[in-house]
Amino acid sequence: MARRIPNRRRRRPRGPKTIRKRACPGCGQMKCDNTKVPYVDYKELDTLGRFISERGKIRSRRVTGACAQYQRRVAIAIKNAREMALLPYTKSPR
């Protein structure tokens, strides 16, 4: 005799998740060319602040929506600003 399987809730099949691409915050395009990526100055703390988490870490491209070239330039600018003591390396959790 066949064993009976207890009634279990079946999960509803979900459709494919739609991922909406955001435009790069630096150059404003979906796909960036090397020539159109603007220079990121290490003294622009307002711009760099959007790419730093509450703990002082550099946010990833997935979170910020930046293209690869702009993310590299932002990371270099953040590191330069930290060297010049304009930005802290870490922020204390309070």
C-alpha positions in Angstrom: 0.0 0.0 0.0 1.2 3.5 -0.9 2.1 5.9 1.9 0.0 9.0 2.2 1.9 12.2 2.2 0.4 14.8 4.6 -1.1 17.8 3.1 1.5 20.5 2.8 1.1 24.0 1.6 2.4 24.3 -1.9 4.3 27.4 -2.8 2.9 29.5 -5.5 5.2 29.7 -8.5 6.5 33.2 -8.9 7.2 34.9 -12.1 10.7 36.1 -13.1 11.9 39.0 -11.1 12.2 42.1 -13.1 15.4 44.0 -12.4 15.3 47.6 -13.3 18.6 49.1 -14.2 19.3 52.5 -12.8 21.3 55.2 -14.5 24.8 55.8 -13.2 24.8 58.6 -10.7 28.0 60.1 -12.1 27.4 60.2 -15.8 23.6 59.6 -15.9 23.7 56.9 -18.5 22.8 53.2 -18.5 26.0 52.2 -20.1 29.1 54.4 -19.8 32.0 55.1 -22.1 35.4 55.7 -20.7 35.4 59.2 -22.2 32.1 60.3 -20.6 32.9 59.3 -17.0 33.4 62.5 -15.1 36.3 63.2 -12.8 35.5 62.8 -9.1 37.3 65.2 -6.8 38.3 64.0 -3.4 37.3 67.4 -1.9 33.6 67.0 -2.8 32.5 65.4 0.4 28.7 65.7 -0.5 29.3 63.5 -3.6 31.5 61.0 -1.7 29.1 60.8 1.2 26.5 59.1 -0.9 28.9 56.2 -1.6 29.9 55.6 2.1 27.8 53.5 4.5 26.9 54.5 8.1 29.9 52.5 9.3 32.3 54.3 6.9 32.6 51.5 4.3 32.5 52.1 0.6 29.2 50.9 -0.8 29.1 48.4 -3.7 28.1 49.1 -7.2 25.0 47.0 -6.7 23.8 49.4 -4.0 24.8 52.7 -5.5 24.0 51.9 -9.1 27.3 53.3 -10.4 29.0 52.0 -13.5 32.4 50.2 -13.1 34.5 53.2 -14.2 32.7 55.7 -12.0 32.8 53.3 -9.0 36.6 53.0 -9.4 37.0 56.7 -9.5 34.8 57.2 -6.5 36.8 54.6 -4.5 40.1 56.3 -5.4 38.6 59.7 -4.4 37.3 58.3 -1.1 40.7 56.8 -0.3 42.4 60.1 -1.1 40.0 62.0 1.1 40.7 59.5 4.0 44.4 60.1 3.5 43.9 63.9 3.7 41.8 63.4 6.9 38.7 64.8 5.2 36.7 61.5 5.7 37.1 59.1 8.6 38.2 55.5 8.0 35.5 54.2 10.3 32.6 55.7 12.1 31.9 54.7 15.7 28.7 52.7 16.2 26.5 54.6 18.7 
